[in-house]
Amino acid sequence: MPVRVFDALRDGIPIPLISRDARLVVWPGTGARVASMNRVVLEPEEANVPHQHSCSEDTIFILEGSGVVQDLTHGAEYGIRAGCAIHIPPGIVHTVRATERLVSVGGPCPPDLEFLRACGIRWEPKMDGDAG
């Protein structure tokens, strides 16, 4: 498979469960096997639905803005800002809330196929054995 370049706004698939402006950009439907990448914009006081990834690590990099990430499993809250990287182990119920416009990239790896299906995202597996 050759190198591919994606435009998050043009090529990304909306994921309203994450935010009003969340796009799934790299995932098994694009041919990725073990990577996923979302672009997410949270407006002030917007938060994603509390969720967990049972078998995936979620890694998020904050490009701009600030907010909090809540570890609901352990009852902890952490301030985040541009330049921060967040790592969430599998099974941790979490949510991200913006205190000012927050832009991030990242996602669960390996891709959380159950989560994608729960979001209504469907795709046909590739013939070469890609996940699906």
N, C-alpha and C positions, 0 to 999 in steps of 0.2 A: 504494500500500500504506500503511495507517495505521501509527502508532506502535504498537509491541508491547512488552509487559513480560513478562519470563520469570522464573520462579522456578527457579533452577539445580537445586535438589534435585528438584522436581516435574517440570519440563519437560526437564531435561538428559538426554542419553543417556550411559550409562556407557562409558568408554574404559579398560578395564583395562590396556592397553599403557602408558598414562601413569602410572596409579597405581590402588591399590585404590579410591580415592575421587576419580575424575576424571569430570567431566561436560562433554560437548559441549553448549553452550547455544545459541549463534548460529552458523549455518552454512547452506549452500545448502538443506538440507532444511527450514529454517524460512523460506526466502525471501531470505536474505542473498545478495548477489551478489559482494561483494568483501571482506566482513568475516567473521571467525570469532572466537569467544570461548569459552574453556574455563574452568571452575572446577576447580582441582586442590588436593587436600589430600594432602601427603606426610607420613607419620608419621616419627619419628626413625629415621634410617639407611635409610629407603626411598628408592629412586631409580627414575626412569623408564628404560626401555630406550633405550640409545643409538640415535639416529636423526638423520635430516636431512630437510630439506624442499627438494627440488631447485629449485623455482621460487618459493618463498614466503619472506618474512621472518617470523621468529617473534619476537613481542614479548610479554614476560611481566612483570606487575607483582606484586610480593610484598606481600600484605596483612598477613600476620603470620608470625612465626617467622624462622628462619635456615637457611642451608645453603650449598651450593656449586653453581655451574654449571661444567661441564667442557666446554671446547672441545677435543674429541678430535682434530679435524683439525690443530690447531696445538699440541697438547700443553700447553694452559694451563688453569688452574683459578682461579675467582674467588669470593670470599666474597660472599654475598648475605644481605640481612636485610629486614625490613619497611620499606617505603618505597622500595626499589630497583626500577628498571626495567631489564630485560634485553633487549637487541636482538641477535638472531642472524641474520646474513645467510644467503641461500640457499646450500645446499650444505655448510654446516658441520655435521659430525657432533657432536652434543652430548647431554648428559644433565644433569638436575638431581637433586641428592641433598639430603635434609633432615638437618640436625644436631639440630634440634628441630622440633616440628610446624610445617609450612610450608603456608600457604594462599596461592594465587596465582590470578590471572585473566590471560587473554591468549590468544594463539594465532597460527597462521600466517595471513598475509594476502598475496595472496589465499588463500582456503582451499586446502589441499593435498588435492585430490580423490583422488590416488593413495594418500596416507596414510590417508584415511578409508576407502577401499575395503579397504586392507590390514588395517584394524582391524575389518573385517566390517560396516561401516556402509553401508547401501544406502538409496536414495531414488529417487523418480521426479522427473525434471526438470519444472519448472513450464512451462506452455504459453507464457508470455510470454518465453521464452528464458533463464530462470535456468540457472545451471550445473548440471550433473548428469551 
